[in-house]
Amino acid sequence: MKRVAILISGGGSNMLALVRDMGQGGHAEPVLVASNDPAAGGLAKAAALGIPTAAADHRAFPSREAFEAALSERIEAVRPDILCLAGFMRILTPGFVRRYDGRMLNIHPSLLPKYPGLHTHARALAAGDTEAGCTVHEVTADLDAGPILGQARVPILPGDTQETLAARVLTQEHRLYPAVLRRFAAGDRTPVLLP
């Protein structure tokens, strides 16, 4: 069974979707939920489920490298096989990415390679796109550019706002990320494509 550490920055809804699926699948176990924000709501949710938690407040460190060294220390203590970024809102340095090369996944709220980075829903609406979605990819040193491991699509409806589109995409994220992790934990990198 693969050991999974999950990094979050907020409420942890994708983390909860992953944890629920791991509890049903026997393919992986959550060994840590860590955050760059000690006040992240997802930490309390993970602790309530009996999952070890850790926080390294990025604002307390003099550099990105110093923050990542502290974060890595907490991660390495649990010896994860896979690292899942689930709403982790820090850009990682190439050195950190190299350490977990081939073992780190991220979920992004667009159909990559469209709209890497932030404000994905606003950008899709402004472009007049007819569909949006989410992507799970391997993390590489290039932002949101690693190999795609799965995508789920949603239509953009007349009258959609950033909020309504984001809510519909998030529902798909909660389906897609667990499906990709199951496949990835089994050593299969074939992309998962959900309608």
Solvent accessible surface area in square Angstrom, and as a share of the most:
residue,aa,sasa,rsa
1,M,144,0.64
2,K,82,0.35
3,R,65,0.24
4,V,0,0.00
5,A,0,0.00
6,I,0,0.00
7,L,0,0.00
8,I,0,0.00
9,S,20,0.13
10,G,34,0.32
11,G,39,0.38
12,G,8,0.08
13,S,44,0.28
14,N,12,0.06
15,M,0,0.00
16,L,29,0.14
17,A,9,0.07
18,L,0,0.00
19,V,18,0.10
20,R,145,0.53
21,D,23,0.12
22,M,6,0.02
23,G,71,0.68
24,Q,147,0.65
25,G,30,0.29
26,G,47,0.45
27,H,34,0.15
28,A,2,0.01
29,E,66,0.30
30,P,31,0.19
31,V,12,0.07
32,L,6,0.03
33,V,0,0.00
34,A,0,0.00
35,S,0,0.00
36,N,6,0.03
37,D,35,0.18
38,P,73,0.46
39,A,87,0.68
40,A,8,0.06
41,G,37,0.36
42,G,0,0.00
43,L,19,0.09
44,A,72,0.56
45,K,86,0.37
46,A,0,0.00
47,A,58,0.45
48,A,89,0.69
49,L,100,0.50
50,G,64,0.61
51,I,12,0.06
52,P,76,0.47
53,T,55,0.32
54,A,21,0.16
55,A,32,0.25
56,A,3,0.02
57,D,37,0.19
58,H,41,0.19
59,R,157,0.57
60,A,80,0.62
61,F,61,0.25
62,P,129,0.81
63,S,50,0.32
64,R,99,0.36
65,E,111,0.50
66,A,33,0.25
67,F,5,0.02
68,E,10,0.04
69,A,66,0.51
70,A,15,0.12
71,L,0,0.00
72,S,4,0.02
73,E,127,0.57
74,R,83,0.30
75,I,0,0.00
76,E,72,0.32
77,A,75,0.58
78,V,25,0.14
79,R,159,0.58
80,P,7,0.05
81,D,54,0.28
82,I,6,0.03
83,L,1,0.01
84,C,0,0.00
85,L,10,0.05
86,A,5,0.04
87,G,36,0.35
88,F,15,0.06
89,M,120,0.54
90,R,71,0.26
91,I,105,0.53
92,L,17,0.09
93,T,19,0.11
94,P,69,0.44
95,G,37,0.36
96,F,9,0.04
97,V,8,0.04
98,R,169,0.62
99,R,126,0.46
100,Y,1,0.01
101,D,100,0.52
102,G,24,0.23
103,R,80,0.29
104,M,2,0.01
105,L,0,0.00
106,N,23,0.12
107,I,12,0.06
108,H,10,0.04
109,P,42,0.27
110,S,5,0.03
111,L,19,0.10
112,L,6,0.03
113,P,120,0.75
114,K,100,0.42
115,Y,36,0.14
116,P,55,0.35
117,G,19,0.19
118,L,109,0.54
119,H,135,0.60
120,T,7,0.04
121,H,28,0.12
122,A,30,0.23
123,R,85,0.31
124,A,4,0.03
125,L,50,0.25
126,A,94,0.73
127,A,64,0.50
128,G,56,0.54
129,D,27,0.14
130,T,111,0.65
131,E,69,0.31
132,A,8,0.07
133,G,0,0.00
134,C,0,0.00
135,T,0,0.00
136,V,0,0.00
137,H,3,0.02
138,E,19,0.08
139,V,16,0.09
140,T,49,0.29
141,A,59,0.46
142,D,98,0.51
143,L,95,0.47
144,D,16,0.08
145,A,67,0.52
146,G,7,0.07
147,P,78,0.49
148,I,61,0.31
149,L,7,0.03
150,G,0,0.00
151,Q,17,0.08
152,A,0,0.00
153,R,109,0.40
154,V,7,0.04
155,P,76,0.48
156,I,27,0.14
157,L,84,0.42
158,P,137,0.86
159,G,76,0.73
160,D,24,0.12
161,T,64,0.37
162,Q,91,0.40
163,E,125,0.56
164,T,66,0.38
165,L,0,0.00
166,A,34,0.27
167,A,62,0.48
168,R,65,0.24
169,V,0,0.00
170,L,68,0.34
171,T,78,0.45
172,Q,27,0.12
173,E,15,0.07
174,H,60,0.27
175,R,112,0.41
176,L,0,0.00
177,Y,0,0.00
178,P,11,0.07
179,A,33,0.26
180,V,3,0.02
181,L,1,0.00
182,R,96,0.35
183,R,85,0.31
184,F,17,0.07
185,A,10,0.07
186,A,86,0.67
187,G,59,0.57
188,D,58,0.30
189,R,114,0.42
190,T,79,0.46
191,P,60,0.38
192,V,12,0.07
193,L,130,0.65
194,L,34,0.17
195,P,126,0.79
